[in-house]
Amino acid sequence: MIKTAGFIIVVITTTIYGFVLAEDIISHHKQLCSVIRMLDEIKIRLEFNLSTREELFNFIFSKAEYEVFKADNLGNSKLGENEKRMLLDFYNQLGTTDIQGQLSQIEMYKKDFQYELSELLKTKDNRCRLLRTGGALVGVFVCLLLV
């Protein structure tokens, strides 16, 4: 009886872990889409308001959707290290050139993030499915080893 309960706990635990890992990939996808939307909003704000860097950051980071992308909160995001570095580079370069230079920089970073998103989309569904089923199968395998 106790053995069976232990086996069930192992299978459930590994299955939940697989689902958590799959959810991280889905969150990564959602956050990349949010970064692209944020870049679009910054571009529109620059084109029509000619805001300063601080005004742009205050406006963008006042929205709950983008709070995780503040430079000091990036550690809490699901973005990869390369994406975090690109976002920090964007923040540092914003406001260093004229308006046309800034708009072209935004477009460049937007294309970079869209490339990262397309690379993630290529493998997202397969990896999520693999992690979900793999978690359960690993649990079953561990139980078989313990028998």
Rosetta constraint file for C-alpha pairs under 8 A:
AtomPair CA 1 CA 5 HARMONIC 6.34 0.50
AtomPair CA 2 CA 6 HARMONIC 6.12 0.50
AtomPair CA 3 CA 7 HARMONIC 6.21 0.50
AtomPair CA 4 CA 8 HARMONIC 6.18 0.50
AtomPair CA 5 CA 9 HARMONIC 6.17 0.50
AtomPair CA 6 CA 10 HARMONIC 6.20 0.50
AtomPair CA 7 CA 11 HARMONIC 6.24 0.50
AtomPair CA 7 CA 140 HARMONIC 7.97 0.50
AtomPair CA 7 CA 143 HARMONIC 5.70 0.50
AtomPair CA 8 CA 12 HARMONIC 6.07 0.50
AtomPair CA 9 CA 13 HARMONIC 5.93 0.50
AtomPair CA 10 CA 14 HARMONIC 6.19 0.50
AtomPair CA 10 CA 139 HARMONIC 5.65 0.50
AtomPair CA 10 CA 140 HARMONIC 7.98 0.50
AtomPair CA 10 CA 142 HARMONIC 7.76 0.50
AtomPair CA 10 CA 143 HARMONIC 7.29 0.50
AtomPair CA 11 CA 15 HARMONIC 6.04 0.50
AtomPair CA 11 CA 135 HARMONIC 7.88 0.50
AtomPair CA 11 CA 136 HARMONIC 5.83 0.50
AtomPair CA 11 CA 137 HARMONIC 7.91 0.50
AtomPair CA 11 CA 138 HARMONIC 7.63 0.50
AtomPair CA 11 CA 139 HARMONIC 4.11 0.50
AtomPair CA 11 CA 140 HARMONIC 5.93 0.50
AtomPair CA 11 CA 143 HARMONIC 7.69 0.50
AtomPair CA 12 CA 16 HARMONIC 6.07 0.50
AtomPair CA 12 CA 136 HARMONIC 7.26 0.50
AtomPair CA 12 CA 139 HARMONIC 7.42 0.50
AtomPair CA 13 CA 17 HARMONIC 6.18 0.50
AtomPair CA 13 CA 139 HARMONIC 7.61 0.50
AtomPair CA 14 CA 18 HARMONIC 6.21 0.50
AtomPair CA 14 CA 135 HARMONIC 4.85 0.50
AtomPair CA 14 CA 136 HARMONIC 5.95 0.50
AtomPair CA 14 CA 138 HARMONIC 6.76 0.50
AtomPair CA 14 CA 139 HARMONIC 5.37 0.50
AtomPair CA 15 CA 19 HARMONIC 6.33 0.50
AtomPair CA 15 CA 132 HARMONIC 6.56 0.50
AtomPair CA 15 CA 133 HARMONIC 7.46 0.50
AtomPair CA 15 CA 134 HARMONIC 7.68 0.50
AtomPair CA 15 CA 135 HARMONIC 4.29 0.50
AtomPair CA 15 CA 136 HARMONIC 4.44 0.50
AtomPair CA 15 CA 137 HARMONIC 7.98 0.50
AtomPair CA 15 CA 139 HARMONIC 7.03 0.50
AtomPair CA 16 CA 20 HARMONIC 6.15 0.50
AtomPair CA 16 CA 135 HARMONIC 7.23 0.50
AtomPair CA 17 CA 21 HARMONIC 6.27 0.50
AtomPair CA 17 CA 135 HARMONIC 6.51 0.50
AtomPair CA 18 CA 22 HARMONIC 6.24 0.50
AtomPair CA 18 CA 131 HARMONIC 4.84 0.50
AtomPair CA 18 CA 132 HARMONIC 4.75 0.50
AtomPair CA 18 CA 133 HARMONIC 7.40 0.50
AtomPair CA 18 CA 134 HARMONIC 6.76 0.50
AtomPair CA 18 CA 135 HARMONIC 4.46 0.50
AtomPair CA 18 CA 136 HARMONIC 7.51 0.50
AtomPair CA 19 CA 23 HARMONIC 6.08 0.50
AtomPair CA 19 CA 128 HARMONIC 7.96 0.50
AtomPair CA 19 CA 131 HARMONIC 6.73 0.50
AtomPair CA 19 CA 132 HARMONIC 5.14 0.50
AtomPair CA 19 CA 135 HARMONIC 7.53 0.50
AtomPair CA 20 CA 24 HARMONIC 6.34 0.50
AtomPair CA 21 CA 25 HARMONIC 6.72 0.50
AtomPair CA 21 CA 128 HARMONIC 7.83 0.50
AtomPair CA 21 CA 131 HARMONIC 6.77 0.50
AtomPair CA 22 CA 26 HARMONIC 6.49 0.50
AtomPair CA 22 CA 127 HARMONIC 7.32 0.50
AtomPair CA 22 CA 128 HARMONIC 4.62 0.50
AtomPair CA 22 CA 129 HARMONIC 7.66 0.50
AtomPair CA 22 CA 131 HARMONIC 5.94 0.50
AtomPair CA 22 CA 132 HARMONIC 6.64 0.50
AtomPair CA 23 CA 27 HARMONIC 6.07 0.50
AtomPair CA 23 CA 128 HARMONIC 7.74 0.50
AtomPair CA 24 CA 28 HARMONIC 6.08 0.50
AtomPair CA 24 CA 78 HARMONIC 6.81 0.50
AtomPair CA 25 CA 29 HARMONIC 6.35 0.50
AtomPair CA 25 CA 78 HARMONIC 7.97 0.50
AtomPair CA 25 CA 124 HARMONIC 6.84 0.50
AtomPair CA 25 CA 128 HARMONIC 7.18 0.50
AtomPair CA 26 CA 30 HARMONIC 6.34 0.50
AtomPair CA 26 CA 124 HARMONIC 7.55 0.50
AtomPair CA 27 CA 31 HARMONIC 6.06 0.50
AtomPair CA 27 CA 78 HARMONIC 6.49 0.50
AtomPair CA 28 CA 32 HARMONIC 6.20 0.50
AtomPair CA 28 CA 77 HARMONIC 7.99 0.50
AtomPair CA 28 CA 78 HARMONIC 4.99 0.50
AtomPair CA 28 CA 79 HARMONIC 5.73 0.50
AtomPair CA 29 CA 33 HARMONIC 6.40 0.50
AtomPair CA 29 CA 117 HARMONIC 6.80 0.50
AtomPair CA 29 CA 120 HARMONIC 7.12 0.50
AtomPair CA 29 CA 121 HARMONIC 7.72 0.50
AtomPair CA 30 CA 34 HARMONIC 6.26 0.50
AtomPair CA 31 CA 35 HARMONIC 6.17 0.50
AtomPair CA 31 CA 77 HARMONIC 7.74 0.50
AtomPair CA 31 CA 78 HARMONIC 7.11 0.50
AtomPair CA 31 CA 79 HARMONIC 7.04 0.50
AtomPair CA 32 CA 36 HARMONIC 6.40 0.50
AtomPair CA 32 CA 79 HARMONIC 7.26 0.50
AtomPair CA 32 CA 113 HARMONIC 6.92 0.50
AtomPair CA 32 CA 114 HARMONIC 8.00 0.50
AtomPair CA 32 CA 116 HARMONIC 7.99 0.50
AtomPair CA 32 CA 117 HARMONIC 6.30 0.50
AtomPair CA 33 CA 37 HARMONIC 6.30 0.50
AtomPair CA 33 CA 117 HARMONIC 7.53 0.50
AtomPair CA 34 CA 38 HARMONIC 6.01 0.50
AtomPair CA 34 CA 65 HARMONIC 7.39 0.50
AtomPair CA 34 CA 66 HARMONIC 7.27 0.50
AtomPair CA 35 CA 39 HARMONIC 6.20 0.50
AtomPair CA 35 CA 66 HARMONIC 7.76 0.50
AtomPair CA 35 CA 69 HARMONIC 7.84 0.50
AtomPair CA 35 CA 113 HARMONIC 7.69 0.50
AtomPair CA 36 CA 40 HARMONIC 6.32 0.50
AtomPair CA 36 CA 110 HARMONIC 5.92 0.50
AtomPair CA 36 CA 113 HARMONIC 6.71 0.50
AtomPair CA 36 CA 114 HARMONIC 7.25 0.50
AtomPair CA 37 CA 41 HARMONIC 6.23 0.50
AtomPair CA 38 CA 42 HARMONIC 6.18 0.50
AtomPair CA 38 CA 60 HARMONIC 7.26 0.50
AtomPair CA 38 CA 66 HARMONIC 7.19 0.50
AtomPair CA 39 CA 43 HARMONIC 6.12 0.50
AtomPair CA 39 CA 106 HARMONIC 6.45 0.50
AtomPair CA 39 CA 110 HARMONIC 6.52 0.50
AtomPair CA 40 CA 44 HARMONIC 6.20 0.50
AtomPair CA 40 CA 110 HARMONIC 7.99 0.50
AtomPair CA 41 CA 45 HARMONIC 6.01 0.50
AtomPair CA 41 CA 60 HARMONIC 7.83 0.50
AtomPair CA 42 CA 46 HARMONIC 6.06 0.50
AtomPair CA 42 CA 56 HARMONIC 6.80 0.50
AtomPair CA 42 CA 60 HARMONIC 7.43 0.50
AtomPair CA 43 CA 47 HARMONIC 6.13 0.50
AtomPair CA 43 CA 103 HARMONIC 6.25 0.50
AtomPair CA 43 CA 106 HARMONIC 6.70 0.50
AtomPair CA 44 CA 48 HARMONIC 6.23 0.50
AtomPair CA 45 CA 49 HARMONIC 5.44 0.50
AtomPair CA 45 CA 50 HARMONIC 6.95 0.50
AtomPair CA 45 CA 51 HARMONIC 6.96 0.50
AtomPair CA 45 CA 56 HARMONIC 7.43 0.50
AtomPair CA 46 CA 50 HARMONIC 4.76 0.50
AtomPair CA 46 CA 51 HARMONIC 5.89 0.50
AtomPair CA 46 CA 99 HARMONIC 7.47 0.50
AtomPair CA 46 CA 103 HARMONIC 7.73 0.50
AtomPair CA 47 CA 99 HARMONIC 7.82 0.50
AtomPair CA 47 CA 103 HARMONIC 7.93 0.50
AtomPair CA 50 CA 99 HARMONIC 7.92 0.50
AtomPair CA 51 CA 55 HARMONIC 5.83 0.50
AtomPair CA 51 CA 56 HARMONIC 6.06 0.50
AtomPair CA 52 CA 56 HARMONIC 6.19 0.50
AtomPair CA 52 CA 95 HARMONIC 7.28 0.50
AtomPair CA 53 CA 57 HARMONIC 6.25 0.50
AtomPair CA 53 CA 94 HARMONIC 6.81 0.50
AtomPair CA 53 CA 95 HARMONIC 5.82 0.50
AtomPair CA 54 CA 58 HARMONIC 6.03 0.50
AtomPair CA 55 CA 59 HARMONIC 6.05 0.50
AtomPair CA 56 CA 60 HARMONIC 6.03 0.50
AtomPair CA 57 CA 61 HARMONIC 5.74 0.50
AtomPair CA 58 CA 62 HARMONIC 5.88 0.50
AtomPair CA 59 CA 63 HARMONIC 7.33 0.50
AtomPair CA 60 CA 66 HARMONIC 6.65 0.50
AtomPair CA 61 CA 66 HARMONIC 5.51 0.50
AtomPair CA 61 CA 67 HARMONIC 5.10 0.50
AtomPair CA 61 CA 69 HARMONIC 7.83 0.50
AtomPair CA 61 CA 70 HARMONIC 6.89 0.50
AtomPair CA 62 CA 66 HARMONIC 7.68 0.50
AtomPair CA 62 CA 67 HARMONIC 7.04 0.50
AtomPair CA 63 CA 67 HARMONIC 6.53 0.50
AtomPair CA 66 CA 70 HARMONIC 7.40 0.50
AtomPair CA 67 CA 73 HARMONIC 7.47 0.50
AtomPair CA 68 CA 73 HARMONIC 5.32 0.50
AtomPair CA 68 CA 74 HARMONIC 6.04 0.50
AtomPair CA 68 CA 76 HARMONIC 6.70 0.50
AtomPair CA 68 CA 77 HARMONIC 6.03 0.50
AtomPair CA 69 CA 73 HARMONIC 6.13 0.50
AtomPair CA 69 CA 74 HARMONIC 5.40 0.50
AtomPair CA 69 CA 77 HARMONIC 7.18 0.50
AtomPair CA 70 CA 74 HARMONIC 6.11 0.50
AtomPair CA 71 CA 88 HARMONIC 6.59 0.50
AtomPair CA 73 CA 77 HARMONIC 7.24 0.50
AtomPair CA 74 CA 79 HARMONIC 7.95 0.50
AtomPair CA 74 CA 84 HARMONIC 6.75 0.50
AtomPair CA 79 CA 83 HARMONIC 5.92 0.50
AtomPair CA 79 CA 84 HARMONIC 6.19 0.50
AtomPair CA 80 CA 84 HARMONIC 6.21 0.50
AtomPair CA 81 CA 85 HARMONIC 6.15 0.50
AtomPair CA 82 CA 86 HARMONIC 6.18 0.50
AtomPair CA 83 CA 87 HARMONIC 6.15 0.50
AtomPair CA 83 CA 113 HARMONIC 7.48 0.50
AtomPair CA 83 CA 116 HARMONIC 7.98 0.50
AtomPair CA 84 CA 88 HARMONIC 6.20 0.50
AtomPair CA 85 CA 89 HARMONIC 6.09 0.50
AtomPair CA 86 CA 90 HARMONIC 6.14 0.50
AtomPair CA 86 CA 109 HARMONIC 7.62 0.50
AtomPair CA 87 CA 91 HARMONIC 6.27 0.50
AtomPair CA 88 CA 92 HARMONIC 6.22 0.50
AtomPair CA 89 CA 93 HARMONIC 6.16 0.50
AtomPair CA 90 CA 94 HARMONIC 6.02 0.50
AtomPair CA 90 CA 105 HARMONIC 7.92 0.50
AtomPair CA 90 CA 106 HARMONIC 7.85 0.50
AtomPair CA 90 CA 109 HARMONIC 7.21 0.50
AtomPair CA 94 CA 102 HARMONIC 6.47 0.50
AtomPair CA 95 CA 102 HARMONIC 6.79 0.50
AtomPair CA 96 CA 102 HARMONIC 7.70 0.50
AtomPair CA 97 CA 101 HARMONIC 5.53 0.50
AtomPair CA 97 CA 102 HARMONIC 6.00 0.50
AtomPair CA 98 CA 102 HARMONIC 6.25 0.50
AtomPair CA 99 CA 103 HARMONIC 6.17 0.50
AtomPair CA 100 CA 104 HARMONIC 6.17 0.50
AtomPair CA 101 CA 105 HARMONIC 6.13 0.50
AtomPair CA 102 CA 106 HARMONIC 6.18 0.50
AtomPair CA 103 CA 107 HARMONIC 6.31 0.50
AtomPair CA 104 CA 108 HARMONIC 6.15 0.50
AtomPair CA 105 CA 109 HARMONIC 6.19 0.50
AtomPair CA 106 CA 110 HARMONIC 5.94 0.50
AtomPair CA 107 CA 111 HARMONIC 6.16 0.50
AtomPair CA 108 CA 112 HARMONIC 6.33 0.50
AtomPair CA 109 CA 113 HARMONIC 6.19 0.50
AtomPair CA 110 CA 114 HARMONIC 6.08 0.50
AtomPair CA 111 CA 115 HARMONIC 6.10 0.50
AtomPair CA 112 CA 116 HARMONIC 6.37 0.50
AtomPair CA 113 CA 117 HARMONIC 6.09 0.50
AtomPair CA 114 CA 118 HARMONIC 6.10 0.50
AtomPair CA 115 CA 119 HARMONIC 6.21 0.50
AtomPair CA 116 CA 120 HARMONIC 6.24 0.50
AtomPair CA 117 CA 121 HARMONIC 6.10 0.50
AtomPair CA 118 CA 122 HARMONIC 6.35 0.50
AtomPair CA 119 CA 123 HARMONIC 7.18 0.50
AtomPair CA 120 CA 124 HARMONIC 5.71 0.50
AtomPair CA 121 CA 125 HARMONIC 7.39 0.50
AtomPair CA 123 CA 127 HARMONIC 5.92 0.50
AtomPair CA 124 CA 128 HARMONIC 6.01 0.50
AtomPair CA 125 CA 129 HARMONIC 6.16 0.50
AtomPair CA 126 CA 130 HARMONIC 6.00 0.50
AtomPair CA 127 CA 131 HARMONIC 6.01 0.50
AtomPair CA 128 CA 132 HARMONIC 6.16 0.50
AtomPair CA 129 CA 133 HARMONIC 6.18 0.50
AtomPair CA 130 CA 134 HARMONIC 5.45 0.50
AtomPair CA 131 CA 135 HARMONIC 5.89 0.50
AtomPair CA 132 CA 136 HARMONIC 6.95 0.50
AtomPair CA 133 CA 137 HARMONIC 6.21 0.50
AtomPair CA 134 CA 138 HARMONIC 5.90 0.50
AtomPair CA 135 CA 139 HARMONIC 6.34 0.50
AtomPair CA 136 CA 140 HARMONIC 6.36 0.50
AtomPair CA 137 CA 141 HARMONIC 6.05 0.50
AtomPair CA 138 CA 142 HARMONIC 6.08 0.50
AtomPair CA 139 CA 143 HARMONIC 6.24 0.50
AtomPair CA 140 CA 144 HARMONIC 6.21 0.50
AtomPair CA 141 CA 145 HARMONIC 6.26 0.50
AtomPair CA 142 CA 146 HARMONIC 6.26 0.50
AtomPair CA 143 CA 147 HARMONIC 6.35 0.50
